[in-house]
Amino acid sequence: MAAAVSVAPPAAAPDQYGVAGHPVDHSWSPFIHGMFAKSTAQNIVYRLFDIEPGEFRRESLRLFTSGVRGLNITLPHKQAAAELVNELTPRAARAQAVNTIAFYEDTTLLGDNTDGVGLIADLEQNLGMDLANKRVLILGAGGAVRGVLAPLLERQPRQVVIANRNAARAHALAEEFGDLGALEGCGFTDAAGPPYDLIVNGTAASLSGDMPPMPPGLVGEETVCYDMAYGRGTTPFTEWARSLHAARIEKGWGMLVEQAAASFALWRGVRPETRPVLDALARFR
C-alpha cells in the first residue's frame, strides 16, 4: 500500500491595503508597511493607487468593493476622504481631514487621522523636542495642516501662527481651532518675527518645487525647521531654511513612519516598532 501523502492547505490570500493620492509614485509607504508586516507576521500586500481628484470617490469605493481593507490617504484627498467615510474618529472629526480609512465587514468605512500623532511622536520621541511654551509657525492651511493642529495645541505651545498664500483660509482655520490654544492666521508675507522656535512646512512646496515668499526675521540661531514632506535630497523649504542658518533642519521621514505605524495598528490590531524602519530609511534621506 502506498504511503499517504499529506497535502498542506493552500496559503490564505494576503489582505490588501494601499495609499491613494495624486501623485503617489514617490511614496515610501509600501516599503514601510512591508517592513511592519514582516516584523509583526501579518499577511498583507500594500500598493500605490494614483487617483485624480475628480475620481476619488468613485475609485475609492471601487477599491473597497474589490477587496481592499484599508487605505492611507495623501495629497490632495484628505478632506474628500472625510466626506467619503461613514464614521470619523474624534481626532479625524476635529480635523475634518482623513489620512487613514479602515473597511469593516459590515461595510462601514471608518476615517481616522494619524498625521498629528505622527508629527508629535517624531518631534518629541525621535528629535527630542519639548513643544511646551514654544512659538510655532505653520506654513499652509490644507488637509495636512488640519490633521496636526489639535495634537500640536495639546502640547500647550505659547503661540501658533498659520501662514498661507490665501490669508482668509489661514484666518478661518485659526478661528476654527482657536478654542484649543493661542492661534492666529495670516498671509505668507504678513508673518512676522521674532524668530520662531519651530517652523513646520505643510504646503505642497516640496512637491511643486516652489517655496512661497517669506519675510525676513522668522528664522534664528535656535529655530528648528521641519518639512512635513519627505524625499531624497533637499527641498525648496529645506534650502530656504539652510540659507537662513536654521539650527536644525528635518524632513518628514519620521512623521511618515510614525503615522504609518498608527494606521497599521488601526488595521491589524498590533502596533509595530518604528525604530528598525527609521534606521532602514536613514540611507535614503
LUMPA-28261 format. One record per atom (N, C-alpha, C, O, CB): residue in three letters; y, x, z. Coordinates in steps of 0.001 Angstrom, whole numbers, plus 500000, padded with zeros to 6 digits. Each point is the difference from the previous one (the first is absolute). Glycine has a CB too. Example, Ala and Ser with C-alpha at 12.3 -4.5 7.8 and 13.67 -1.06 7.14 Angstrom:
<rs>
ALA494310513190507800ALA501190499110500000ALA501200500900500000ALA499981501036500665ALA498846497072500581SER502223501542498034SER501190500820500060SER501090499230500730SER501108500509500169SER498264500675497686
</rs>
This chain:
<rs>
MET498801500857500000MET501199499143500000MET501246500891500000MET500090500966500757MET498671497174500488ALA502178501519497906ALA501233500794499933ALA500844499786501247ALA500063498906500560ALA499906500946496938ALA500665501216502908ALA500881499916501181ALA501193499099499701ALA500546499998498897ALA498752502317501830ALA501087496921500290ALA501166499125499836ALA501261500842499843ALA500163501023500665ALA498717497170500699VAL501976501382497780VAL501264500704499764VAL501130499181500585VAL500197498838499643VAL498906502237498254SER501628499540502998SER501137499294500594SER501214500147499104SER500284501083499489SER498809499305502825VAL501604498532497504VAL501188499990499144VAL501208499667500859VAL500061498948500635VAL498582500362497332ALA502292501583502040ALA501203499780500798ALA500818498882499375ALA500096499909498776ALA499928502508501961PRO500562496735500089PRO500851498941499452PRO501211500600499306PRO500463501073500388PRO498775497358501414PRO501275500905497192PRO501170500545499300PRO501195500124500944PRO500204499179500893PRO498970499808496961ALA501593502051501919ALA501184500228500838ALA501021498880499777ALA500179499516498883ALA499437502992501026ALA501037497099501162ALA501022498958499903ALA501179500516499186ALA500369501172500085ALA498920497860502137ALA501287500081496995ALA501177500375499222ALA501171500281500942ALA500161499303501002ALA499036499300497041PRO501609502388501657PRO501132500300500883PRO501042498884499967PRO500187499341498977PRO499419503107500658ASP501060497352501484ASP501125499058500047ASP501184500607499253ASP500224501210500033ASP498984497843502192GLN501545500077497101GLN501075500472499125GLN501376499848500656GLN500325498961500574GLN498268500429497443TYR502200501674501879TYR501377500013500484TYR500857500742498981TYR499476500583499051TYR499770499340503383GLY502062500056497761GLY500864500738499093GLY501455499892500383GLY500356499374500998GLY498001500251497217VAL502475500993500977VAL501446499949500191VAL500631499413498751VAL499664500393498883VAL500289501606502675ALA500972497050498634ALA500709499354498899ALA501457500414500019ALA500666499905501031ALA497750498148499033GLY502076502400498810GLY501399500407499887GLY500354500214498546GLY499179499772499111GLY500740501291503155HIS501319499379497490HIS500449500313498637HIS501212500931500088HIS501089499548500353HIS498055498210498761PRO500692503538500573PRO498762500666499574PRO499108500289501204PRO500427499870501147PRO500783501152496894VAL497549499370501685VAL499072500259501096VAL499113501219499733VAL499188500374500846VAL500831497185499662ASP500135503058498321ASP499111501106499656ASP500236501240500855ASP499159500899500017ASP500772498216497677HIS501200500951503018HIS500284501148500867HIS499337499876501373HIS500039500942500791HIS502124499339498008SER497231498564501490SER499530499697501347SER498830500886500428SER499091500270499216SER501674497391500440TRP499274502784501592TRP498910500757500607TRP499124499106500882TRP499112500491500697TRP502323501566499243SER498814496647500029SER499240499093500865SER498494500040499742SER499237499947500964SER502769498603499112PRO497516501542498662PRO498544500092499811PRO499386501219500692PRO498911499911500567PRO501380498919497257PHE500400502291502131PHE499517501207500676PHE499945499784501507PHE499016500349500653PHE501939501071497509ILE500118498000502385ILE500094499792501450ILE498923499034500482ILE499282500291500957ILE503188500143498941HIS497421498428499447HIS499020499010500441HIS498569500475499732HIS499071499603500704HIS502610498583498862GLY498146502648499434GLY498681500596499783GLY499593500883501168GLY498850499962500439GLY501546499964497103MET500546500873502965MET499709500823501173MET499756499139501237MET499099500279500791MET502292501560498233PHE499419497112501136PHE499798499094501132PHE498603499372499950PHE499305499934501014PHE503174499592499042ALA497120500015498758ALA498707499341499852ALA498854500950500336ALA499039499618500668ALA501945498897497574LYS499128502721501291LYS498942500979500269LYS499901500306501484LYS498899500085500544LYS501451500899497189SER500788499181502927SER499992500384501416SER499543498866500909SER499538500245501114SER502301501348498398THR498286497163500019THR499611498845500828THR498749499296499479THR499602498957500519THR502796500749500072ALA496982500877498372ALA498762499446499420ALA500188498570499516ALA499161499135500249ALA499519502342501258GLN502428498283497799GLN500273498688499422GLN499727500036498495GLN500417500932499312GLN501321498598502476ASN497570499469497713ASN499612499941498592ASN501064499240499202ASN499921498783499831ASN497623501303500807ILE503444500657498880ILE501086499370499258ILE500311500809498746ILE499643501173499895ILE501306497881502242VAL499721500299496920VAL500596500662498861VAL501460499572499954VAL500325498847500284VAL497461501235498428TYR503091500849500931TYR501451499751500066TYR500618500425498670TYR499809501128499546TYR500239499226502990ARG500701498719496842ARG500516500231498653ARG501517499796499930ARG500619499458500916ARG497167499818498161LEU502781501173499817LEU501413499787499679LEU500142498777499099LEU499244499834499043LEU501223502645501174PHE500505496667500096PHE500280498826499165PHE501488499993499646PHE500844499660500829PHE497262499017500260ASP502198501698497685ASP501391499997499535ASP500335498593499513ASP499465499535498993ASP500428502936500351ILE501001496856501386ILE500352498610499700ILE501512499896499844ILE500746500366500909ILE497233498774500365GLU502466500373497606GLU501431499826499769GLU500522498843500850GLU499245499082500318GLU500521501823497330PRO501528499128502727PRO500547498997500921PRO499745498562499593PRO499653499177500847PRO502060502462499697GLY498449498042498195GLY499815498626499563GLY498561499518500040GLY499742498802499876GLY502215501530498713GLU497098500595501584GLU498585499661500005GLU499373500077501384GLU498795499794500143GLU501094501033497540PHE500915499469503347PHE499403500329501300PHE499168498857500566PHE498851500217500384PHE503065501298500040ARG498621497296499639ARG499273498898500625ARG498689499711499258ARG498936499914500614ARG503253499113500165ARG497899500827497914ARG498820499651499219ARG498933501085500081ARG498823499703500200ARG502628498967498268GLU498956502584501376GLU499033501095500000GLU499401500241501381GLU498818500327500111GLU502437500702498008SER499537498815502924SER499473500186501353SER498948498942500319SER498939500319500538SER503250500686500178LEU498101497743498954LEU499019498940500247LEU498742500216499173LEU498896499708500458LEU502964498703500055ARG498302502095498282ARG498826500296499167ARG499134501075500659ARG498773499901499996ARG502529499482497930LEU499340501644502641LEU499242501064500658LEU499212499463501189LEU498835500348500192LEU502892501307499076PHE498922497490501535PHE499312499475501180PHE498839499076499609PHE498942500035500630PHE503212500135500658THR498034499030497706THR498908499106499583THR498877500762499306THR498888499485499875THR502769498666499888SER498621503064499787SER498959500800499343SER499249500897500977SER499097500735499601SER502268499218498328GLY499008499988503360GLY499224500739500985GLY500749501037500804GLY499421500584500916GLY498736499031497615VAL503113500642501166VAL500781500962500787VAL500265499427501390VAL500443498858500129VAL500634502062497767ARG498656499864503134ARG500117499515501374ARG501309500390500678ARG500326499478501067ARG497221500648499065GLY503199500781499261GLY501270500382500605GLY500829500834499057GLY499475500738499167GLY499465499185503061LEU502372499949497916LEU500930500768499183LEU501072500632500873LEU500507499380500935LEU499061499099497120ASN500766502758501625ASN501274500550500439ASN501032499627498944ASN499685499920498813ASN499207502014502455ILE502334497840499171ILE501076499583499099ILE501115501027500078ILE500481500325501085ILE498932497221499200THR500994502961498566THR501102500941499965THR501082499489499053THR499896498892499473THR498533503015501046LEU502615498906499265LEU501117499584499154LEU499503499495498658LEU499080500576499420LEU502397501082501719PRO499136497254498358PRO501117499234500566PRO499565498642500558PRO500779499048499952PRO500723502102498432HIS497289498737502138HIS499386498699500269HIS499986499561501463HIS499435498947500295HIS499198501512497750LYS501951500282502875LYS499791499716501421LYS500564498645500426LYS499387499313500817LYS500675503133499592GLN501074497166499063GLN500540498690500369GLN499271498875499258GLN499820498915500552GLN502419502151499890ALA497344499180498327ALA499209499002499270ALA498664499773500693ALA499484498882499996ALA501626501790497850ALA498328500368502744ALA498728499869500706ALA500140499110501232ALA499071499279500362ALA500263502989498812ALA501838497788501470ALA500227499146501169ALA500007498524499606ALA499645499140500806ALA501676502706500274GLU499078497859497689GLU500011498625499511GLU498627499558499499GLU499735498803499888GLU502663501492499503LEU496737500656500311LEU498687499692499441LEU498999499548501060LEU499205499091499758LEU501254502568498457VAL499576498975502964VAL498924499811500978VAL500104498655500714VAL501048499353499992VAL498866503119500318ASN498960497118500318ASN499971498770500790ASN500552500194501399ASN500558499080500597ASN497483500200498088GLU501792501949501837GLU500350500263501395GLU500579501402500122GLU499573500923499306GLU498612497513501496LEU502798501714500091LEU500629501289500250LEU499771500424501447LEU500057499171500909LEU501678500346497331THR498008501762501973THR500011500518501360THR501442499941500518THR500931499913499199THR497057501611500340PRO502215498521501784PRO501375499939500521PRO500918501071499429PRO501162499720499706PRO497898499332502362ARG500438502180497768ARG500884501059499492ARG500298499804498514ARG501086500355499540ARG497981501226502176ALA499995497865497533ALA500278499708498593ALA500942498818499867ALA500844499971499104ALA496915500934500270ALA502100498115501520ALA500909498847499980ALA501417500443500308ALA500949499502499395ALA497182498982501305ARG502026502446500235ARG501331500494500333ARG500594500773498829ARG501183499860499689ARG498170500252502733ALA499831500694496940ALA500485500805498878ALA500193499181498734ALA500812500355499146ALA498038501596501846GLN500390496931498882GLN499942499247498749GLN499672500927498829GLN500532499873498897GLN501128498470502022ALA497442502592499376ALA499497500947499012ALA498584500377500413ALA499721500169501187ALA502620500724498287VAL496769499240499554VAL498585500251500261VAL499555501239499241VAL500291500149498814VAL499291497390501547ASN499705503355500332ASN499423501150499309ASN498475500007500078ASN499352500890499448ASN502724500394501059THR497346497719500179THR498548499909500138THR499577498530499952THR500547499168500722THR499401502969500651ILE499077497551497775ILE499441498649499937ILE498499500089500251ILE499308500823499401ILE502493498409498966ALA497709499920502518ALA498560499876500247ALA499540498628499523ALA500635498986500291ALA499488502592501702PHE498771498401497275PHE499428498764499472PHE498754499657500803PHE499057500789500051PHE501854499687497629TYR499078498342502952TYR498892499601500853TYR499120498971499289TYR500414499378499022TYR500990501084503017GLU497378499373498471GLU499024499148499331GLU500425498541499911GLU499540499270499123GLU498725502278501675ASP502617498021500113ASP500488498622499921ASP501143499869499001ASP500678498973499957ASP498634500678502417THR500902501391496822THR501027500109498948THR501405500175500557THR500974499867499260THR497587498730499301THR501564501699502730THR501320500304500558THR500453501379499555THR499226500958500026THR500298497580501958LEU501737501558497606LEU500642501276499723LEU500944500309501157LEU500984499291500207LEU498836500373497267LEU499883501388503277LEU500837500413501125LEU500866501175499575LEU499493501007499506LEU498775498192502153GLY503037500668498535GLY500925501068499670GLY500465500743501238GLY500406499383500985GLY500317499324497031ASP499218502601501936ASP500447500844501109ASP500983501023499461ASP500107500196498790ASP497706499482502455ASN502901500971499660ASN500888501091499603ASN499771501170500942ASN500376499951501171ASN501352498433497904THR497655502662500407THR499702501182500809THR500960501150499734THR499808501095500529THR497819498212499478ASP503413500464499175ASP500957501059499683ASP500706500513501251ASP500140501208500193ASP500183497775497549GLY500119500088503106GLY500762500402501180GLY499180500819500970GLY500452501039500481GLY500909496932499250VAL497420501562500564VAL499160500758500927VAL499615501343499386VAL499806500981500719VAL499313496872500268GLY500768502192497679GLY499707501265499336GLY501133500992500129GLY499773501174500291GLY498793497600498129LEU502664500758501363LEU501164500883500125LEU500159500490501421LEU500199501194500224LEU500913497600497908ILE498804500302502839ILE500193500392501398ILE498908500981500433ILE500288500980500687ILE500803496793499800ALA497680501975499122ALA498916500918500359ALA500248501388499431ALA499752501001500672ALA498655497074499398ASP502083501992498692ASP500258501309499402ASP501155500708500706ASP499903501183500325ASP499250497962497472LEU501935500130502437LEU501167500607500643LEU499671500471501420LEU500351501116500383LEU501144497414498231GLU497840500627502153GLU499773500308501410GLU498777500895500214GLU500093501012500695GLU500965496808499876GLN497815501825498850GLN498756500718500285GLN499859501270499164GLN499621501050500519GLN499329496772500069ASN501355502082498128ASN499793501151499123ASN501186500960499982ASN499815501213499897ASN498718497353498722LEU502687500897501480LEU501190500843499926LEU500656500239501354LEU500922500810500106LEU499419498332497609GLY499193500159503326GLY500491500250501351GLY501414499541500273GLY500672500584500850GLY497829501300499159MET501978497089499300MET501360499513500215MET500058498955501103MET499073499207500164MET501428501259497447ASP500588499537503140ASP500311498953500974ASP501167499207499421ASP501097500536499839ASP498084500859502174LEU500590497342497676LEU501001499198499301LEU500988499309500930LEU501018499483499539LEU497313500180498689ALA501392500320503051ALA500889499328500949ALA501378500639499995ALA500140501222500044ALA497889498176501375ASN502989499740498526ASN501403500421500079ASN500439500867498822ASN500982500734500111ASN498809499151502349LYS499504500042496427LYS500359500774498811LYS500804499140499029LYS499883498775499988LYS498050502635500291ARG502889499262498902ARG500727499323498922ARG499200500157498718ARG499640501110499606ARG502610499310501508VAL497474498439498235VAL499121499993498833VAL500714499356498818VAL500616498943500137VAL497351500954501354LEU501946500743497357LEU500517499448498748LEU498820499730499090LEU499181500888499761LEU503026500350500469ILE497700497535499256ILE498935499612499074ILE500618499680498647ILE500925499193499908ILE497650499907501990LEU500914501531497059LEU500487499747498649LEU499085498992499322LEU498794500217499885LEU502199502106499971GLY499599496560499693GLY499238498964499333GLY499905498743500844GLY500149500042501221GLY498567501717497601ALA501029497106500504ALA499909498715500701ALA498919499120499392ALA500091498774500048ALA502337501378500525GLY496535500482498849GLY498926499253499371GLY498819499779500923GLY500118500110501221GLY500607500816496623GLY498121498758501550GLY498820499670500778GLY499506501131500878GLY499507499755501101GLY499902498696497116ALA500715502788501317ALA499551501136500798ALA500800500112501288ALA499444500272501065ALA499869500909496846VAL501995498609501988VAL500867500088501182VAL499760498822500931VAL499987500174501219VAL501734501056497435ARG498091497593500808ARG499746498826500837ARG498805500219500924ARG499995499547501144ARG500961499003497057GLY498034502151501288GLY498796500201500781GLY500146500950501164GLY499199499950500934GLY499597499586497031VAL502215501338502009VAL500110501017501056VAL501085499690501021VAL500062500650501043VAL499123501008497321LEU501673497364501359LEU501147499770500881LEU499598499585501408LEU500472500592500971LEU500824498769497029ALA497842499633502131ALA499651499513501338ALA499308501076500833ALA500408500208501143ALA499384497488497919PRO499183503002500434PRO499385501063500797PRO500974501117500360PRO499918500573501087PRO497938498892497808LEU503070500846500191LEU500979501039500290LEU500952499565501116LEU500295500776500908LEU499544500009496712LEU500638497970502307LEU500928499508501016LEU499325499839501364LEU500673500046501030LEU500597498784497165GLU497416500984501822GLU499273499926501271GLU500089501314500771GLU499826500020501219GLU498618498306497762ARG501825502768500312ARG500123501308500659ARG501373500208500622ARG500268501057500572ARG498080499848497811GLN502518498104501512GLN501330499995500626GLN500875501183499586GLN500509500730500850GLN498468498085501062PRO501192501369496779PRO500984500996499562PRO501406499536500369PRO500241498809500201PRO498248501901497899ARG502415500227501985ARG501374499644500367ARG500670499189498892ARG500779499090500282ARG499373502986501123GLN499549498249497342GLN500623499313498867GLN499118500154498777GLN499434501067499764GLN502870499333501180VAL497580498526498273VAL499327500060498710VAL500950499424498956VAL500490498880500145VAL497194500918500924VAL502570500968497887VAL500865499575498897VAL499153499894498740VAL499274500929499648VAL502766500172501403ILE498059497758498275ILE499333499797498714ILE501042500157498905ILE500977499252499965ILE497286499185501054ALA501544502520498090ALA500896500199498868ALA499257499663498721ALA498854500408499810ALA502428501380501428ASN499381497463497885ASN499337499548498775ASN501008499971498860ASN501204499873500221ASN497147498755501117ARG501134501494497430ARG500901499938498837ARG500753498674499991ARG501203499965499743ARG497250501537498943ASN500832497404501596ASN500611498687500144ASN500296499793501485ASN499100499699500784ASN499671499370497162ALA502493501094502432ALA500365499938501416ALA499693498638500614ALA499663499919501182ALA502118501761498376ALA498330497252499657ALA499741498662500535ALA498558499870500484ALA499744499350501013ALA501994499714497440ARG497323501546500833ARG498604499963500435ARG499811500751501313ARG499234499570500862ARG500046500273496747ALA501414501267502538ALA499912500765501246ALA500576499207501164ALA499426499987501089ALA500731502147497610HIS500969497208501078HIS500614499175501051HIS499072498848500390HIS499837499698501183HIS502460500902497954ALA497096498757499857ALA499115498875500280ALA498776500441500786ALA499557499297500908ALA501239499590497008LEU498652502275501741LEU498827500504500704LEU500352500380501439LEU499224499750500922LEU499833501079496898ALA502111499773502362ALA500444500355501348ALA500202498754500857ALA499679500003501188ALA501417502055497893GLU499427496895500327GLU500191498751500743GLU498658499370500351GLU499829499478501102GLU502363500164497733GLU496861500402500239GLU498688499395500223GLU499247500660501152GLU499321499324500772GLU500601500098496809PHE500203501908502531PHE499272500736501037PHE500895500397501171PHE499572500743500883PHE498898500101497350GLY502753498674501778GLY500965500425501007GLY499648499620501416GLY500518500601500941GLY501147499222497323ASP497466499191501919ASP499603499608501351ASP499120501042500676ASP499763499929501206ASP500392497706498078LEU499357503335499938LEU499083500995500553LEU500685501269500475LEU499375500817500676LEU498917498268497831GLY502979501098501155GLY500674501218500421GLY501295500216499252GLY500450499144499238GLY497354501828501319ALA502793500196499676ALA501284500355499387ALA499774500345498535ALA499499501077499677ALA501399499771502536LEU499472498238496909LEU499689500118498581LEU501199499573499178LEU500626498980500289LEU496942500605500167GLU502753501191498521GLU501098499628499104GLU499665500402498583GLU499164500876499777GLU502493499374502082GLY498996499110497178GLY499761500272498598GLY501256500435499289GLY501105499673500433GLY497068498686499607CYS501673502383498861CYS501138500464499211CYS499514500430498623CYS498797500056499741CYS502424500682502350GLY499729499565497029GLY499673500576498707GLY499750501496500142GLY500361500595501015GLY501014497643497830PHE498013502370500151PHE499722501432500060PHE501272500804500260PHE500022500883500857PHE498049498778497585THR502956500033500831THR501221500795500112THR500770499722501283THR500939500728500319THR499181499288497215ASP499505498952503206ASP500690499662501244ASP499308500575501237ASP500520499882501109ASP500278498042497787ALA498037502696500922ALA499329500623501141ALA500875501140500522ALA500569500765499221ALA497132498618499860ALA502398500720502235ALA500912500978500583ALA499329500752501138ALA499084499499500652ALA502862499065498707GLY498544502670500863GLY499511500830501100GLY500513499479501327GLY500621498938500043GLY499288503042498438PRO499845498745502609PRO499481501376500016PRO498555500072499531PRO499364498968499791PRO502191501548502079PRO497921500697497963PRO498641500153499480PRO498969499198500797PRO500096499873501220PRO500549502394497985TYR498381497205500083TYR498950499191500615TYR498872500898500511TYR499816501123499531TYR500763496944498950ASP498678501412502486ASP498816500711500479ASP498859499883498996ASP499216500932499820ASP501486498642502552LEU499216499264496975LEU498921499741499052LEU500547499215498825LEU500703499006500182LEU497586501015501665ILE501389500424496941ILE500324499260498780ILE498697499710499280ILE499240500916499683ILE503057500173500115VAL497443497627499943VAL498762499568499354VAL500332499429498624VAL500811499081499880VAL498105500436502369ASN500461501026496727ASN500194499466498648ASN498947498950499707ASN498812500308499905ASN502186501869499332GLY499448496566500617GLY499109498908499636GLY500313499432498635GLY499551498903499667GLY500210500578502723THR501012501258496804THR500312499568498643THR498920500483499045THR499090500733500387THR503374499305500129ALA497653499543498242ALA499069500449498965ALA500501501256499305ALA499542500332498907ALA499732497310500765ALA501677503064500963ALA500602501172499358ALA498969501050499625ALA500124500656498965ALA501944498909502320SER496911500596499556SER499007501032499733SER499114499648498810SER499393500885499397SER500637499692503022LEU499892498132497237LEU499226499584498834LEU500849499985498741LEU499510500295498910LEU499037498346502579SER502736501013498662SER500878499886498837SER500690501314499662SER500557500145498911SER499793497471501666GLY499619503346500347GLY500658501271499764GLY501499499952500168GLY500725500816499431GLY497458499710499046ASP502287498512502309ASP501445499808500143ASP500353499859501470ASP499618499018500638ASP500505499882497097MET500600502065502809MET500460499929501377MET501358499304500026MET500924500428499307MET497801501687501305PRO501410496817500180PRO501297499304500039PRO501098500905500535PRO499730500878500819PRO499077496953499508PRO502433501969499222PRO501105500834500496PRO500263499713501472PRO500142498843500396PRO500880501201497305MET499043501000503102MET500225499863501428MET501207500837500416MET500196501097499477MET497341498484500899PRO503273499918500557PRO501163500761500448PRO499591501189500857PRO498863500060500467PRO502497497852499454PRO499551503039500295PRO499685501141500861PRO499989499592501474PRO500448498912500362PRO500575502628497937GLY498466499341502525GLY500050499798501446GLY498825499272500603GLY500024499695501192GLY502358500305498541LEU496571499704499480LEU498862499239500512LEU498900500902500562LEU499253499601500893LEU501276498622497446VAL499384502984501131VAL498934500937500372VAL500585501153500787VAL500954500644499565VAL497719498728498399GLY500740500888503217GLY500428501120500826GLY498863500967500236GLY498917499847499435GLY502767498692501653GLU498559502450499740GLU499020501062500221GLU498777499527500794GLU499014500730500096GLU502866500898499833GLU498170497149500646GLU498850499460500725GLU499413498758499337GLU499113499364500568GLU501872501551501513THR499490498733496737THR499558498778499326THR498611500161499388THR499719500983499314THR502669498464500214VAL496748499573500732VAL498695499916499347VAL500130499027498830VAL500445498867500185VAL498301501646501994CYS500873499916496629CYS500041499151498811CYS498571499676499576CYS499183500895499786CYS503027500121499477TYR497502497682500619TYR498632499534499763TYR499986499095498779TYR500664498964499975TYR498787501196502488ASP499789500239496529ASP499854499199498784ASP498721499177500122ASP498910500566500079ASP502338501164498515MET498869496938501423MET498821499149500104MET499088500138498785MET498815499678500077MET502514498735501307ALA499208502059497507ALA499173500277498827ALA499238501306500223ALA500311500762500915ALA501321498010497569TYR497376501475500676TYR499203501213500120TYR499639500478498606TYR500138499260499026TYR498946500019503223GLY500470501918497660GLY499605500579498722GLY500110501506500084GLY500536500550500962GLY500220497394497797ARG498735502707500228ARG500070501451499972ARG501421500458499698ARG500729499347499254ARG496874500761500014GLY502776501007501310GLY501298500578499708GLY501140499257500668GLY499795499191500906GLY499284501582496953THR502115499515501679THR501198499406500586THR500289498639499380THR499451499642498959THR501464502648501478THR499958496964500228THR500504498733499490THR501524500090499979THR500562500895500632THR497419497800500263PRO502699500412498404PRO501465500024500043PRO500543499941501426PRO500996500654500312PRO499021498248497459PHE499333500319503094PHE500461499902501384PHE499788501316500750PHE500900500464500700PHE498585497079499272THR499342503057499889THR499766501249500729THR500869501131499458THR500400500883500759THR497253498379499703GLU502643500727498246GLU500920500995499441GLU501403499818500575GLU500679500973500328GLU497956499107497557TRP501790498660502233TRP501309499706500610TRP500028500488501446TRP500968500630500427TRP499311497358498068ALA498661501722502255ALA499938500416501404ALA500008501527500120ALA500658500556500879ALA498074497340499676ARG500543502766498567ARG499948501466500051ARG501349500604499658ARG500389501013500581ARG497194498920498806SER503138499458499675SER501316500530499629SER500996499904501145SER500988500734500036SER498557498622497608LEU500191499731503298LEU500892499820501147LEU499437500650501267LEU500519499800501098LEU500289498061497881HIS498121502922500849HIS499429500802501096HIS499532499138501170HIS500284500301501159HIS501212501574498167ALA497793497065500361ALA499411499171501056ALA499035500844500829ALA499386500942499498ALA500848496978499068ALA499644501722502720ALA499138500771500892ALA498535499896499606ALA499247500967500114ALA502397498673501710ARG497956499182497713ARG498602499774499648ARG499946498981498874ARG500727499006500018ARG498500501530502340ILE499917499710496668ILE499854499115498842ILE498529499643499845ILE499153500884499872ILE502869500144498980GLU497672497669501160GLU498624499542499908GLU499880498912498945GLU500939499243499753GLU498688501334502661LYS499200499361496970LYS499673498908499091LYS498976499084500663LYS499453500325501054LYS501032501136496931GLY499260497380501383GLY499259498942500655GLY498488500108499959GLY499320498976500072GLY502573499662499384TRP497553502564500432TRP498546500153500005TRP499391499451501290TRP499018499259499973TRP501210502766498562GLY500375498353502591GLY499463499552501282GLY500095498498500165GLY499071499370500504GLY501555502812500465MET500488497237498613MET500151498548500049MET498944499328499126MET499413498991500392MET503056501267500030LEU497295500302498399LEU498996499453499094LEU498625499954500665LEU499298498992499922LEU502014501883498129VAL498316500212502593VAL498675500078500623VAL499907499077501210VAL498995499312500181VAL500785503055499026GLU501264497614501622GLU499947499192501222GLU500003498499499685GLU499276499232500635GLU501907502614500592GLN499631497736497796GLN499973498573499653GLN498680499627499348GLN499513498884500173GLN502971501137499542ALA496934500914499533ALA498695499739499383ALA498920499824501061ALA499119499153499853ALA501578502165498130ALA499365499473503081ALA499021499877501079ALA500087498626500664ALA498980499405500349ALA501146503076500031ALA501095497024499789ALA500176498669500582ALA499472498918499059ALA499410499020500457ALA502601501808500801SER498191499337497439SER499440499057499017SER498482500023500041SER499357498950500003SER502655501362498535PHE497418500879501493PHE498546500160500031PHE499406499319501229PHE498950499362499919PHE501265502809498838ALA500463497968502380ALA499523499368501233ALA500022498477499886ALA499099499328500502ALA501733502644500806LEU500197497476498031LEU500069498556499800LEU498828499520499144LEU499386498974500293LEU503123501116499908TRP497187500659498741TRP498937499601499084TRP498601500185500581TRP499143499128499853TRP502373501468498291ARG498252500545502519ARG498641500406500352ARG499699499936501493ARG498844500152500396ARG501215501297497624GLY500957498331502818GLY499770499895501435GLY499778501317500697GLY499579500015501157GLY499488497803498395VAL501200503290499785VAL499877501324500602VAL501185500836499533VAL500343500002498818VAL497107499845501269ARG503171500861500850ARG501169500822499631ARG499565501447499798ARG499462500617500920ARG502086497852500376PRO498675502074497524PRO499578501381499728PRO500967501021500608PRO501163499693500265PRO497759499514497613GLU500583501991502333GLU500850501110500426GLU500857500447498813GLU499508500104498877GLU498776500639502861THR502986499516498517THR500901500366498907THR500170501507499826THR500356500450498912THR500816497420501491ARG498583502917500639ARG500259501437499909ARG499217500678498875ARG500584500813499284ARG499863499171503156PRO498255499724497362PRO499296500650498894PRO500619499696498637PRO500014500864499123PRO497920499014502238VAL502576498912498454VAL500619499641498724VAL501343500712499839VAL500319500500498922VAL498526497258501138LEU501936502282501017LEU501278500716499950LEU499773501472499655LEU500747500577499210LEU500227497825502485ASP498009502195498890ASP499702501412499717ASP499574500171498556ASP500378500977499354ASP498949499382503032ALA499890498705497097ALA499540500099498613ALA501141499862499004ALA499988500626498940ALA497823498455501778LEU503176500096499627LEU501129499766499101LEU501063501097500095LEU500872500086499136LEU498695497472501074ALA500371503278500823ALA501049500995500214ALA500153500930498807ALA501103500472499725ALA498448499409502714ARG499368500389496852ARG500057500934498858ARG500768499422498824ARG500423500740499112ARG497401500211501613PHE502361497731499257PHE500640499350498850PHE501483499714500235PHE500681499526499089PHE497118499463500351ARG502701501279501724ARG501366499584500313ARG501023500861499258ARG501204499791500145ARG498018499423502110
</rs>
